[in-house]
Amino acid sequence: MENNQTVPTSDERLLALLVHLSVLFGGILLPIIIWAVQKDKSQFVRFHSLQAIFFHIAYIAFLVIFIVALVFFMLIFGVGIGAITSRHHNDPGAFPVVVIALTALLYIGIFVVIFAAIGYAIYIGVKAFGGEYKMIPFIGKRVWEHISQKQL
């Protein structure tokens, strides 16, 4: 990043905090609205709102992929193992254990993804409120390059 950045005002820092905390209360709509209103007024808000937008997209995409993959594996392995264990009439409880374990894995995985995203959004929001241009891995560099090109 460049050293000629201006120090963000308290309003800019608050807007940057809000766009990151929108994971909790505003969804992707809040960063889009703030970006549309502030994109020509503040580089700091533009950077953080674009980061928040792409973080939302990545978060939703990752969550959907995670859920689809786990449901797919739960169906394939649950039915497959159920067919194998149905041959063994000595242990009628084997099939429900596998289904319960895979269902528990599905829910635990979903909650880990959700709470990790919320925790990281809070962390980035606090850094933004402190006036930092904190970059989200894989997203921040591309956003920075995009807004830097707009200034040229």
N, C-alpha and C positions, 0 to 999 in steps of 0.2 A: 504494500500500500504506500501511498505517497505521504510525504511529510507536510504538504501544504493544505491539509484539511483544516477547516474551521472547527472550533469547539462547538459542539451541538448545544442548543439552548435547552432549558428544562422542558419546554413543550415538545421539542423534537425527541428528547430522551424518553418522555412519557409515551409519545406515539410509538416509538420503537419498542418499548416495553409492552404496550397493548397489542401490537401485531404479533409478538411472540406468544403472549399469553392467550391469544385467540384460540389456541388449541383447547383451552379449558372452556371458553364461553362464547366465542364468536364464529368458530369455524373458519373456513377459507374466505368467506365473504368480507370479514372485517379487514384483513390485510389488502384485499383487492380494492376496497373502497378507499382506504387510507393511501394506498399507492396512487390511485387515480387522482385523488385530491392534492397530494403532496409531491408528486413526482417531479414537478418543475420548480418546487420551492426549496426542497431540502435534499441534498445528496445523502445525508445520514438516514433520513426516514425512507427514502427511495431504496437504499441498500437493504435496510432491515425489513421493509415490507416485501420486497422481492424475495429475500431469503425465506421469510415466513410463508409466502405463497408456495414456493418450491418445496419447502419442508412439509407443508400440508399435502402436496401432491405425492411426494415420496413416501410419507407416512401412510397415506391411504393406499397407495399402490402396494407397499410392503405388507400392510395388514391384509389386504385382499389376497395377495399371493400366498401369504402364510396360512390364512384360513382355508383357501381352496386346496393347498397342498396337504394340510393336515386332515381335512375332510376326505380327500381322495385316499390318503394312506389309511385312514380309519376304516373306510368302506372296504378297500381292497384287503388289507390285512385282517380286519375284523371278520369279514365273511370267509376269507380263506382259512384262517385259524379256526373259525367256528366250524367249518366243514371238516377239518382234520379232527378236532376234538369231539365232534358228534359221533365219530366211530368208536370212541372210548366211552362206553356207558358207565364205567366205574367212576368217572369224575364229571358229573353233570354241571358242576359250577365253573368249569374251565372257560367256557365261552364268555359268560358275563364278566369275568375278571379281565379278560383282554379288552372287551368293549369299554368297561369302566376305566381301565388304565389309559386307553387311547383317548377317551372323552376327557379325562382329567388332563392329559397332555395338551389337548386342544385348548381347553379353557386356561390352563396355566400359561401356555404360549401366548395366547391372545392378551391376557392381562400383563404379561411381561412386556410385550410390544407397546401396549397402551401406556403403561406407567413409565417405561423408558422414554417414550416420546414426550410425555408430559414433563417428566423431570428434566430432560434436555432442553425443552422449550422454556422452562422456568429459568434454568441456568443461563441460556442465551439472552433471555429477557432481562435478567439482572445485570449481565454484562453490558447490554445495550443501554440500560438505564444509567449505568456508570459512565456512559459516553464512549464506549469502546466499539470499534468495528470488528467484532468477534465473528469469525467465519465458521459457518457450519461445514464440516468436511464434505467434499465433493460438490457442494452447492455454492458455498461462499465465494470461491475463486471465480466461478463462472459468472456469478452475479456481479462481482467486483469488476471483471473485465467488461461486462455489458454496460454498467453505468459509467465506467471510465471512457468507453468509446463515445458515449453520448456527450461528454464534455469537450471532445476534440473538435 
